[in-house]
């Protein structure tokens, strides 16, 4: 069933629901079974209810009733409420109403002048509405609660778990809300997550079936795309760093920044290389990042410029979401600051007390205005740039220039450290113009008596042993090692307290060779097997592997690890080992990254990875291939990612492609006859529309959820990822609370007799009894008879969103109206089609309603 609209996000300018006014004939849409004779009576919103109990007093007024072809004035009895003091939400079962006509459950339907409701039909009193076949006093807010919908919530509220709830604050995703709350996407408000959740849809599938949503194939791309709304139109954009725009085989460094519409893939703008016009091309092999550096609240784009001269250095540039130039990196003397970045990535964070972000390339720091405030000497040479920290080395020679640094609060002092690889740095930032900045070495994992592998490399951060303190997983050719984030020593996997390893350093978790050889790509950390403990996924030259840890017990739980291994030998206590290994092809860079996503929401993360020939999704626990898409790349550090690219609440799978090298393509063709190279950006959605939702941002190469708010900016103070429930991951996107929340649409059907001189008006009131709102445009079908096999009178869509507990109405006119000698039954169905309907509901068996023996006493 299609949930693209069910997960629809409308996060700005939302109006509250109009009330359900059965029997009043003046709201929502009116249809007719007379061809080409339709009209709409507009939208009438009732006055907000207050926390009072009302006593209904009948009065007689003149009411203008709009019909299909004429307007007439009739005399109608209405209700004027008078208030008595109360401090609780009004319960309409205690309200009173009177009418000059017959009331609910009485005889005399022949004389009814209001509405007919139920099976068999009864006449409702003036001021009543038809709710689930019963006449209940009108709920002005349209928000009903309780098992029998008898509780009328205040205007602006929702109904969750049969309790009226007021919104708790605006949000774009659940990480804008407090723990125990979820972000309702239609409302754009935080709400309490129901516990227990009575209305949910949990996807179940074995294979991940994609369908192409759009493709942009203008240029080659070999770096990670970035996702955020950078131009402020309320919809996600895709920031792309192209490569080889001059179509020269060796020009991977010649790139341009392009902005794509996340919904359509259409190109919004691009920055060509025209320095005279303050337009600067990019380094096509590097990774960009987004963060607000201009102070307007919208993410700006920070990227490495094209390299210059024999040293392959170049400046850093920033542009805003419209592509307008902001700055070029500069030194304190206002000359251009240049860096050697090549395969490196911009990393963004907030280091001071203003909302504008700071930027790191390796161990080089830039203030939000582009001023270089620190440049750590590299490799013992003062004239080398800190941007090279994190570069793997062979002796004194760099292998793959540029680092993939990240920030994390390693020691719990609420201040982030910069982790460039084997080194971590304390940062003292004193605000000023310019600021005073000092960076001192916190620890260095270079010299360890039991560790012959002390190379630099690419870090990822998570809490591997459950003690609330982070470890650093470092992929540093030719091995992977795990570092204690507080001390810089090798991790003590056998003892979370570290005491055993202090007494006997030989017990520390030893480095493990990269499966598949070569450089190895940066690590992804997630719970791949659903045991509540994180593992690491890492690519090698011809293998991809998930590495587990033989942890005797997480801190505090003392539950032994379940060992699932590739090798015959049992891993030692505290050791790192390969859980599974898959064959790949990445002989070019052998340094490709990966990301993870839990497509089913079952607590087991899947691996998203692309090599030279294919983009794949692996089952996180076993390594079984769940998705394989032909996709060519020469590979740098790029990886597929999962995000909500079009803002509809659904997840998309994103890959980039380039024509690679002839040898790469030949190798792919030899293994896969018919293999065809391609270029650009390719975005896939769920073929079965059953992937769980996720966030609308992916802001940098070292993305880890808490480093970006819902707007795509670094928070003023980042919450430690490993301390947040359901996180403790790195390069994994998530949705947060409410991932399984679902809608439950029901319908009540009444026959409105107010226009009986012209037509019998069928009034379908649509309710949402679930925990997820739905957008407008949900079909309601009307039939003659008692079910959907009867003659179809027509179909009309809803015109309003429906929040949990909310309602809206759709009307259909029956002409000529039936009379007492020709009584008819009518049936209405919301979201017809069961599994083919538009909305995926927690209950698909309650979408119909009937009114029987309906007729017009005064049919003309």
C-alpha positions in Angstrom: 0.0 0.0 0.0 1.3 3.4 -0.9 2.4 5.5 2.1 4.0 8.4 0.2 1.2 10.7 1.2 0.6 9.0 4.5 4.1 10.1 5.5 3.6 13.5 4.0 5.4 16.4 5.8 3.7 19.8 5.8 5.8 21.7 8.2 4.9 25.4 7.6 1.7 27.4 7.6 -0.5 24.5 8.9 -4.1 25.4 9.8 -5.9 23.5 12.5 -8.6 21.1 11.4 -12.1 22.4 10.6 -14.8 20.8 12.7 -17.1 18.0 11.6 -20.5 19.7 11.2 -22.9 16.9 10.2 -26.4 18.1 9.3 -25.3 21.7 8.8 -24.7 21.5 5.1 -21.9 24.2 5.0 -18.5 22.6 5.0 -16.1 20.6 2.8 -16.9 19.2 -0.6 -20.2 18.5 -2.2 -20.6 16.0 -5.0 -23.6 14.8 -6.9 -24.7 11.8 -8.9 -25.9 14.1 -11.6 -23.2 14.4 -14.2 -21.3 17.6 -14.6 -23.2 19.2 -11.8 -20.8 19.7 -8.9 -20.2 22.5 -6.4 -18.1 23.2 -3.4 -19.5 25.1 -0.4 -16.1 26.0 1.0 -14.5 25.5 4.4 -16.1 26.6 7.6 -14.1 26.3 10.8 -15.9 26.3 14.1 -15.0 28.5 17.1 -12.5 26.9 19.4 -14.0 25.0 22.3 -13.1 26.0 25.9 -12.8 23.9 29.0 -16.5 24.5 29.9 -19.6 22.3 30.1 -22.4 23.7 28.0 -26.1 23.4 28.3 -27.9 23.6 25.0 -30.8 26.1 24.7 -32.9 26.0 21.4 -33.5 29.1 19.5 -35.1 29.7 16.1 -33.2 31.5 13.4 -33.3 31.9 9.7 -30.6 29.9 7.9 -29.5 30.3 4.3 -29.0 26.9 2.7 -27.0 26.6 -0.5 -28.3 24.0 -2.9 -27.1 22.8 -6.2 -29.0 25.2 -8.4 -30.7 27.7 -6.1 -30.5 29.3 -2.7 -33.5 29.3 -0.4 -34.2 30.5 3.2 -35.7 28.1 5.7 -36.4 28.2 9.4 -34.1 26.0 11.4 -33.6 25.3 15.1 -30.1 25.9 16.3 -28.4 25.7 19.7 -26.9 28.6 21.6 -24.5 27.4 24.3 -24.4 28.9 27.7 -21.3 28.1 29.8 -20.9 26.9 33.4 -17.6 26.7 35.1 -15.5 23.6 34.5 -11.8 22.9 34.5 -11.7 19.7 32.5 -12.1 18.8 28.8 -15.8 18.7 28.1 -17.4 15.3 27.7 -20.2 15.6 25.3 -22.1 12.7 26.8 -23.1 15.1 29.6 -24.3 17.8 27.2 -28.0 18.4 26.5 -29.7 19.3 23.3 -33.2 19.9 22.3 -35.0 20.0 19.0 -38.4 20.8 17.5 -38.1 17.6 15.6 -37.7 13.9 16.6 -34.5 13.0 18.5 -32.2 10.1 18.5 -33.8 6.7 18.7 -37.4 8.0 18.5 -40.0 7.2 16.0 -41.4 9.8 13.6 -38.6 9.7 11.1 -41.1 10.7 8.5 -41.2 14.1 10.2 -37.4 14.4 10.6 -35.9 17.8 9.4 -32.3 17.3 10.5 -30.2 14.2 9.7 -30.7 10.5 9.6 -28.0 8.4 11.2 -27.2 4.7 11.6 -28.6 1.3 10.7 -31.5 1.4 10.9 -31.6 5.2 10.5 -32.8 7.3 13.4 -33.4 11.0 13.4 -30.8 13.1 15.2 -31.7 16.2 17.2 -30.7 19.6 16.0 -27.2 20.3 17.2 -26.3 16.6 16.9 -24.0 14.8 14.5 -23.7 11.3 13.4 -20.8 9.4 15.0 -20.3 5.7 14.3 -24.0 5.3 13.6 -25.1 7.2 16.8 -26.3 10.7 17.4 -23.9 12.7 19.6 -23.8 16.4 20.4 -21.8 18.4 18.0 -18.0 18.6 18.7 -17.0 22.1 17.6 -13.3 21.4 17.5 -13.8 18.2 15.3 -11.3 16.4 17.6 -13.0 13.4 19.2 -11.5 11.0 21.8 -12.5 8.0 23.8 -13.6 4.5 22.8 -17.0 5.8 21.6 -15.6 9.2 20.5 -17.8 10.9 23.1 -15.0 13.1 24.4 -14.6 16.4 22.6 -11.1 17.8 22.8 -10.3 21.5 22.9 -9.4 23.2 19.6 -5.7 22.7 18.7 -5.4 19.3 20.5 -5.1 15.8 19.2 -6.3 12.5 20.5 -3.7 9.9 21.4 -4.5 6.7 23.2 -8.0 8.0 23.9 -6.6 11.0 25.7 -6.7 14.6 24.5 -3.2 16.0 24.1 -2.0 19.5 23.4 1.0 20.0 21.1 4.4 20.3 22.9 6.3 22.5 20.5 7.3 22.8 16.8 9.5 20.2 15.2 10.8 18.9 11.9 11.9 15.5 13.1 11.8 13.6 16.4 15.2 14.9 17.4 13.6 18.3 17.9 11.5 16.8 20.6 12.2 15.6 24.2 12.7 11.9 25.0 9.4 10.1 24.9 7.9 12.4 22.3 7.6 12.1 18.5 7.3 14.6 15.8 3.9 14.4 14.1 4.8 15.2 10.5 1.5 16.7 9.3 1.1 18.8 12.4 4.8 19.7 12.7 4.5 19.4 16.5 6.0 17.3 19.2 3.5 14.9 20.8 3.8 12.3 23.5 4.6 8.9 22.0 1.7 6.6 22.9 2.8 3.9 25.3 1.5 1.3 24.6 1.2 2.1 20.9 -2.1 0.7 19.8 -2.0 1.8 16.2 1.2 0.8 14.4 2.4 -0.6 11.1 5.6 -2.7 11.3 7.1 -3.5 7.8 8.0 -7.1 7.2 10.0 -8.0 4.1 13.1 -10.0 3.1 14.3 -8.2 0.0 14.7 -4.5 -0.4 12.9 -3.7 -3.6 13.8 -0.2 -5.0 12.2 1.9 -7.7 14.0 4.7 -9.4 12.4 8.1 -8.3 14.8 10.3 -10.3 18.2 10.5 -11.9 20.4 13.4 -12.7 23.0 12.4 -15.3 24.6 15.7 -16.5 28.0 15.1 -14.8 30.1 12.5 -13.2 30.2 12.4 -9.4 32.7 10.7 -7.1 32.1 12.3 -3.8 29.3 12.0 -1.2 26.1 14.1 -1.8 24.8 16.2 1.0 21.1 16.5 2.0 19.5 19.6 3.6 17.2 22.4 2.8 19.8 25.1 2.0 17.6 27.5 0.0 14.8 27.9 2.5 11.9 26.6 0.4 10.9 24.1 3.1 12.1 21.1 1.0 15.3 19.1 1.1 18.0 19.8 -1.5 20.9 17.7 -2.8 24.3 19.3 -2.8 26.5 17.7 -5.4 30.3 18.0 -6.0 30.8 17.0 -9.6 34.1 15.7 -11.1 35.9 15.8 -14.5 33.6 18.6 -15.7 36.2 19.3 -18.4 35.7 15.7 -19.6 39.4 14.9 -19.3 40.3 11.5 -18.0 42.8 12.6 -15.4 40.8 15.6 -14.1 39.0 14.1 -11.1 40.0 17.2 -9.2 38.1 19.6 -11.6 34.7 19.9 -10.2 31.7 22.3 -9.7 29.1 22.6 -7.0 25.6 21.9 -8.2 22.3 22.1 -6.2 19.5 19.6 -7.1 15.9 19.7 -6.1 15.4 16.7 -3.8 11.9 16.0 -5.1 12.6 16.1 -8.8 16.3 16.0 -9.3 16.1 19.2 -11.4 19.2 21.4 -11.3 18.6 24.6 -9.3 21.9 26.2 -9.8 25.6 25.5 -10.3 28.9 27.3 -9.6 31.2 27.3 -12.6 34.8 28.3 -12.2 34.9 32.1 -12.9 37.2 33.8 -10.3 36.7 37.2 -11.9 33.0 36.9 -11.0 33.8 35.5 -7.5 32.7 32.0 -8.6 35.0 29.2 -7.7 35.0 25.6 -8.9 35.5 22.7 -6.5 38.0 19.9 -5.9 36.0 17.1 -7.4 37.6 14.4 -5.2 36.8 16.0 -1.9 33.7 15.8 0.3 31.6 18.9 1.1 29.6 19.8 4.2 26.8 22.1 5.1 26.3 24.4 8.1 25.1 27.9 8.8 28.2 30.2 8.6 26.4 33.4 7.6 24.0 33.7 10.5 20.7 33.4 8.6 19.7 30.1 10.1 20.0 28.2 6.8 22.8 25.8 6.0 25.6 27.1 3.8 27.9 25.0 1.7 31.6 24.7 2.6 33.8 23.0 0.0 37.4 22.6 -1.1 38.4 24.8 -4.0 40.4 23.7 -7.0 44.1 22.8 -6.3 46.8 25.2 -7.3 50.5 24.7 -8.1 52.9 21.8 -7.7 51.9 21.2 -4.0 48.3 20.5 -4.9 47.0 23.0 -2.4 43.9 25.2 -2.7 41.5 27.5 -0.8 38.3 26.6 0.9 35.1 28.4 -0.2 31.6 29.0 1.3 28.4 29.8 -0.6 24.9 30.2 0.6 21.9 28.1 -0.4 21.3 30.3 -3.5 24.9 29.8 -4.7 26.0 33.3 -3.7 29.6 33.7 -2.6 30.2 34.1 1.1 34.0 33.8 1.6 37.3 32.3 0.7 39.5 31.0 3.5 42.0 33.5 4.6 45.0 34.0 7.0 45.1 36.8 9.7 46.9 39.0 7.2 44.0 38.6 4.8 45.9 36.6 2.3 44.3 33.4 1.0 44.7 30.3 3.2 45.4 27.2 1.2 45.2 23.5 2.2 46.0 20.1 0.8 42.7 18.3 0.9 42.2 16.2 -2.2 40.4 13.1 -0.6 39.6 14.9 2.6 36.3 16.3 3.9 35.0 19.4 5.6 33.8 18.7 9.2 31.5 21.2 10.9 30.8 21.9 14.6 30.0 24.7 16.9 33.0 25.7 19.1 31.9 29.0 20.5 28.8 30.8 21.8 27.3 31.9 18.5 25.1 29.8 16.2 27.5 30.0 13.2 29.5 26.9 12.7 33.3 26.3 12.7 35.0 24.1 10.2 37.9 21.6 10.3 39.9 20.0 7.6 42.1 17.5 9.4 43.8 19.6 12.1 43.2 22.9 10.4 40.5 25.1 12.0 38.5 27.9 10.3 36.1 30.3 12.0 32.7 30.7 10.5 33.9 33.7 8.4 36.7 31.7 6.7 39.5 32.9 9.0 42.1 30.2 9.6 42.5 30.2 13.4 44.7 27.2 13.8 46.9 25.1 11.5 48.7 22.3 13.2 52.1 21.5 11.7 52.0 18.1 10.0 54.7 15.4 9.7 57.2 17.5 11.5 57.2 20.3 9.0 55.8 23.7 9.8 55.0 24.5 6.2 52.8 21.4 5.8 49.1 21.8 6.5 47.1 20.4 9.3 44.5 19.3 6.7 46.8 16.3 6.1 46.1 14.9 9.6 44.4 11.5 9.2 46.3 10.7 6.0 47.6 7.0 5.9 51.3 6.9 5.5 53.9 4.6 4.1 56.9 5.5 6.1 57.1 9.3 5.7 55.1 9.3 2.5 51.4 10.0 2.4 49.3 7.4 0.6 45.9 9.1 0.3 46.1 12.8 1.0 43.5 14.4 3.3 41.7 13.4 6.5 38.2 12.7 7.6 38.2 14.3 11.0 35.3 14.3 13.4 34.3 16.0 16.7 33.2 14.3 19.9 33.2 15.0 23.6 35.6 12.2 24.6 36.1 13.1 28.2 32.6 14.3 29.2 33.5 17.9 29.9 30.8 19.1 27.5 33.4 20.5 25.1 34.1 18.7 21.8 37.5 17.3 21.0 38.8 17.1 17.5 39.6 13.6 16.5 41.8 13.6 13.4 42.7 9.9 13.4 45.2 8.5 15.7 45.3 11.9 17.4 42.7 13.8 19.5 43.0 17.5 20.3 41.7 19.7 23.1 40.5 23.1 21.8 40.6 26.3 23.8 38.4 28.9 22.1 38.3 32.4 23.5 35.7 34.5 21.6 37.0 37.8 20.1 37.6 39.5 16.8 39.6 37.5 15.9 39.1 34.7 18.4 42.1 33.3 20.4 42.4 29.6 19.6 44.8 27.0 21.0 44.8 23.4 20.1 46.7 20.9 22.3 47.2 17.2 22.0 44.8 15.3 24.2 46.2 11.9 23.3 48.1 10.2 20.5 47.9 6.5 19.6 51.3 6.4 17.9 53.5 4.5 20.3 52.1 1.5 22.1 54.5 -1.2 23.3 52.1 -4.0 22.2 50.9 -2.3 19.0 53.2 -2.4 16.0 50.5 -0.7 13.9 50.5 3.0 14.7 49.6 4.5 11.3 47.1 7.4 10.9 43.7 6.9 9.4 40.0 7.6 9.5 38.1 7.6 12.9 34.6 6.7 13.9 33.2 7.1 17.4 30.8 5.1 19.5 30.5 3.4 22.9 31.4 -0.2 22.3 31.2 -1.6 25.8 28.2 0.2 27.3 30.1 2.2 30.0 28.8 5.5 28.7 32.2 6.5 27.4 33.2 6.5 23.7 35.8 4.5 21.8 37.4 5.4 18.5 37.4 2.8 15.7 40.4 3.8 13.5 40.8 2.3 10.0 44.5 2.9 9.5 46.3 0.8 6.9 47.1 -2.0 7.1 44.9 -2.6 10.2 41.9 -1.6 12.2 42.3 -0.7 15.9 40.0 0.4 18.6 41.2 3.2 20.9 40.1 4.2 24.4 38.6 7.7 23.8 39.7 9.0 27.2 43.3 7.8 27.3 44.4 7.1 23.7 45.5 3.6 24.6 44.2 0.5 22.9 40.7 -0.4 24.1 40.2 -2.9 26.9 37.5 -5.0 25.3 37.7 -7.6 28.1 37.0 -5.1 30.8 34.9 -1.9 30.4 36.5 -0.4 33.5 40.0 -0.7 31.9 41.4 -2.0 35.3 42.3 -5.4 33.9 44.3 -3.9 31.0 46.0 -1.4 33.3 47.3 -4.4 35.3 48.1 -6.4 32.2 48.4 -4.3 28.9 48.6 -7.6 26.9 44.9 -8.0 27.5 44.1 -4.9 25.4 42.2 -5.5 22.1 44.7 -6.0 19.4 44.6 -4.5 15.9 43.1 -6.7 13.2 44.1 -6.8 9.5 41.7 -5.2 7.1 39.7 -8.0 5.3 40.2 -7.6 1.6 43.5 -5.7 2.0 44.6 -2.3 0.7 43.7 0.9 2.5 40.3 0.1 3.9 37.5 2.6 4.0 36.2 4.7 7.0 34.2 2.7 9.5 30.4 2.7 9.9 29.1 1.8 13.4 25.7 0.4 14.2 23.9 -2.5 15.7 24.0 -4.9 12.8 22.7 -8.0 14.5 20.0 -6.6 16.8 21.8 -7.6 20.1 21.8 -4.0 21.4 25.5 -3.7 21.0 27.3 -1.8 18.2 29.5 -3.4 15.5 31.7 -1.9 12.8 31.3 -2.2 9.0 34.5 -1.6 7.0 35.4 -2.0 3.3 38.6 -3.4 1.9 40.0 -3.7 -1.6 38.1 -6.9 -2.5 36.0 -7.5 0.6 33.4 -5.8 2.8 33.2 -7.1 6.4 31.3 -6.5 9.6 33.5 -6.7 12.6 32.1 -7.8 16.0 33.7 -7.8 19.4 33.9 -10.7 21.9 32.7 -8.6 24.8 32.4 -10.7 28.0 29.5 -8.3 28.9 28.3 -4.8 28.4 28.9 -2.6 31.4 26.1 -3.4 33.8 24.5 -6.3 32.0 27.1 -9.1 32.2 25.5 -10.9 29.3 28.0 -12.8 27.2 28.4 -12.0 23.5 27.0 -14.4 21.0 29.9 -15.3 18.7 29.2 -15.6 15.0 32.4 -15.7 13.1 34.0 -16.3 9.7 37.3 -17.9 10.9 37.5 -21.3 12.5 39.4 -20.1 15.6 37.4 -18.7 18.4 38.2 -15.0 19.2 39.9 -14.3 22.4 38.0 -12.6 25.1 37.9 -8.9 24.3 39.1 -9.4 20.7 37.7 -7.9 17.5 36.8 -10.4 14.7 35.0 -10.6 11.4 31.4 -11.6 11.8 30.9 -11.9 8.0 32.8 -11.1 4.8 31.4 -10.3 1.3 33.3 -10.2 -2.0 33.6 -6.8 -3.6 35.7 -5.0 -6.2 37.5 -1.9 -5.2 41.0 -2.3 -6.4 41.3 1.4 -7.4 41.1 3.4 -4.1 40.1 0.5 -1.7 39.0 3.3 0.6 35.3 3.5 -0.1 33.0 4.3 2.8 29.6 2.9 3.7 26.5 3.8 5.7 23.8 1.9 7.4 20.1 2.1 7.7 17.5 -0.1 9.4 15.0 -0.4 6.5 12.5 -2.5 8.5 13.0 -0.8 11.8 13.6 -4.2 13.5 16.7 -3.1 15.3 19.1 -4.7 12.8 20.9 -2.3 10.6 21.6 -3.0 6.9 24.8 -2.0 5.2 24.7 0.4 2.2 27.9 0.2 0.2 29.1 0.8 -3.4 32.2 -0.5 -5.1 33.4 -0.1 -8.7 30.6 -2.2 -10.2 27.5 -2.2 -7.9 25.7 -0.4 -5.1 24.5 -3.0 -2.6 22.6 -3.4 0.6 23.7 -6.3 2.8 21.8 -7.8 5.7 23.7 -6.6 8.7 23.6 -9.8 10.6 24.6 -12.3 7.9 26.0 -10.3 4.9 23.3 -11.7 2.5 22.8 -9.3 -0.4 19.3 -7.7 -0.2 19.7 -5.2 -3.0 22.1 -4.9 -5.9 22.1 -2.1 -8.4 24.6 -1.8 -11.3 26.6 1.3 -10.7 30.0 2.3 -11.9 32.6 4.3 -9.9 36.3 4.8 -9.6 35.6 5.2 -5.9 37.1 7.7 -3.4 35.4 7.9 0.0 31.8 8.1 -1.4 29.0 5.8 -0.1 25.3 5.4 -0.6 23.1 7.1 2.0 19.5 7.0 3.1 17.6 10.1 3.8 14.2 11.7 3.1 15.1 13.6 0.0 11.6 15.0 -0.9 10.3 15.7 2.5 7.4 13.2 2.3 8.4 11.2 5.3 9.6 8.3 3.2 13.2 7.1 3.0 15.2 7.3 -0.2 18.4 5.4 -1.2 21.0 7.7 -2.9 24.0 6.6 -5.0 26.4 8.6 -7.2 28.2 7.3 -10.3 31.0 8.1 -12.7 32.5 6.5 -15.7 35.5 5.3 -13.6 38.6 4.0 -15.4 38.6 1.8 -18.5 40.3 -1.0 -16.5 37.6 -0.8 -13.8 34.8 -1.0 -16.4 36.5 -3.9 -18.1 36.8 -5.8 -14.9 33.1 -5.2 -14.1 32.1 -6.3 -17.6 34.2 -9.5 -17.3 32.3 -10.4 -14.1 28.9 -9.1 -15.3 28.1 -9.4 -19.0 26.1 -6.5 -20.1 27.5 -4.2 -17.5 27.1 -0.5 -18.5 28.8 2.4 -16.9 26.8 5.5 -15.9 27.2 8.9 -14.3 25.4 11.2 -12.0 23.1 10.9 -9.0 20.4 8.2 -8.7 17.6 8.2 -6.1 15.5 5.2 -5.3 12.4 4.7 -3.2 10.8 1.6 -1.8 9.2 -0.5 -4.5 6.7 -1.8 -1.9 6.6 1.6 -0.2 7.6 -0.2 3.0 10.8 1.3 4.3 10.6 3.1 7.6 10.8 6.9 7.5 14.0 8.8 8.4 15.4 12.4 8.6 15.7 14.9 5.9 19.3 15.7 6.4 22.8 14.2 5.9 25.2 17.0 6.4 28.8 15.7 6.3 30.9 12.7 5.7 31.2 11.9 9.4 27.4 12.4 10.0 26.1 10.8 13.2 22.6 12.2 13.8 23.3 14.4 16.9 25.8 16.5 14.9 23.0 18.1 12.9 19.6 19.6 13.9 16.6 19.1 11.7 17.5 22.2 9.7 20.9 20.7 8.9 23.0 22.9 11.2 25.4 21.8 14.0 23.6 22.3 17.4 25.0 25.0 19.8 26.0 22.1 22.0 26.0 18.6 20.6 24.5 15.8 22.7 26.8 12.8 22.8 25.4 10.4 20.2 26.3 7.3 22.3 24.2 8.5 25.2 20.9 8.9 23.2 18.5 6.1 23.2 18.4 4.1 20.0 21.6 5.8 18.6 25.2 5.0 19.6 26.0 4.8 15.9 28.1 6.5 13.2 27.1 7.1 9.6 23.6 5.8 10.2 20.4 7.7 9.6 17.3 7.2 11.8 13.9 8.6 12.4 13.5 8.6 16.2 10.3 8.0 18.1 7.1 7.3 16.2 8.8 5.2 13.5 5.9 2.7 13.5 3.1 5.1 14.2 0.2 4.7 11.8 -3.1 6.2 10.9 -6.5 4.6 11.3 -9.2 6.1 9.2 -12.9 5.5 10.0 -16.1 7.0 8.5 -19.5 7.8 9.8 -22.3 8.3 7.3 -25.4 10.5 7.7 -28.2 11.7 5.4 -28.7 15.4 5.7 -32.3 16.4 5.1 -31.9 20.2 5.0 -31.8 20.3 1.2 -34.6 17.8 0.6 -36.5 20.1 -1.7 -33.7 19.5 -4.1 -31.5 16.6 -3.0 -30.6 14.2 -0.2 -27.1 15.0 0.9 -24.9 12.1 2.1 -22.4 13.4 4.7 -19.4 11.2 5.3 -17.4 12.3 8.3 -13.9 10.9 8.2 -12.1 10.3 11.6 -8.5 9.5 12.3 -8.3 7.1 15.3 -4.5 6.5 14.8 -1.3 8.1 15.9 -0.2 9.6 12.6 -1.9 12.4 10.6 -2.8 12.1 7.0 -2.8 14.7 4.2 -5.7 15.9 2.1 -6.6 14.0 -1.1 -7.9 10.7 0.4 -10.8 9.3 -1.6 -14.2 8.7 -0.3 -16.5 6.5 -2.4 -20.3 6.6 -2.1 -22.5 3.6 -3.1 -26.2 2.8 -3.1 -26.6 -0.3 -0.9 -25.0 -1.6 2.3 -21.5 -2.2 1.0 -19.1 -1.4 -1.7 -20.6 -3.9 -4.1 -23.6 -1.6 -4.6 -24.0 0.9 -7.5 -21.2 3.5 -7.1 -22.6 7.0 -7.0 -19.1 8.6 -7.2 -15.8 9.4 -5.5 -14.7 12.6 -3.8 -11.4 13.3 -2.1 -10.9 14.9 1.3 -9.8 18.5 1.2 -8.1 18.7 4.6 -5.4 17.0 6.6 -6.6 14.9 9.5 -4.6 14.8 12.7 -5.0 12.0 15.3 -8.5 12.3 16.7 -9.4 14.8 14.0 -12.1 14.7 11.4 -13.2 16.2 8.1 -16.3 15.8 5.9 -17.1 14.9 2.3 -20.6 15.3 0.9 -22.5 13.7 -2.0 -25.9 14.8 -3.3 -28.4 12.3 -4.4 -30.8 13.6 -7.1 -33.6 13.1 -7.2 -33.9 12.4 -3.5 -35.6 9.2 -2.4 -39.0 9.5 -0.8 -40.8 7.5 1.9 -42.2 5.2 -0.7 -38.7 4.5 -2.1 -36.4 4.3 0.9 -32.7 3.6 0.0 -29.6 2.3 1.8 -26.3 4.1 1.3 -22.7 3.1 2.0 -19.5 5.3 2.2 -15.9 4.0 2.2 -12.8 6.0 3.1 -9.6 5.1 1.2 -11.2 2.4 -0.9 -9.2 -0.5 -2.2 -7.9 -2.2 1.0 -4.3 -3.0 0.2 -4.5 -0.8 -2.9 -5.5 2.3 -0.9 -3.5 5.4 -0.5 -3.0 5.2 3.3 -1.3 2.3 5.1 -3.4 1.9 8.3 -3.1 -0.2 11.4 -6.7 -1.4 10.8 -8.0 -1.8 7.3 -11.3 -3.4 8.3 -13.1 -0.3 9.6 -13.3 2.0 6.6 -17.0 1.8 5.7 -20.3 3.0 7.1 -23.9 2.8 6.2 -27.2 4.7 6.6 -30.3 2.6 5.9 -33.8 3.4 4.8 -33.0 7.0 4.1 -35.5 9.2 2.3 -36.6 12.9 2.1 -39.9 13.5 3.9 -40.3 16.8 1.9 -38.8 15.8 -1.4 -40.1 18.0 -4.1 
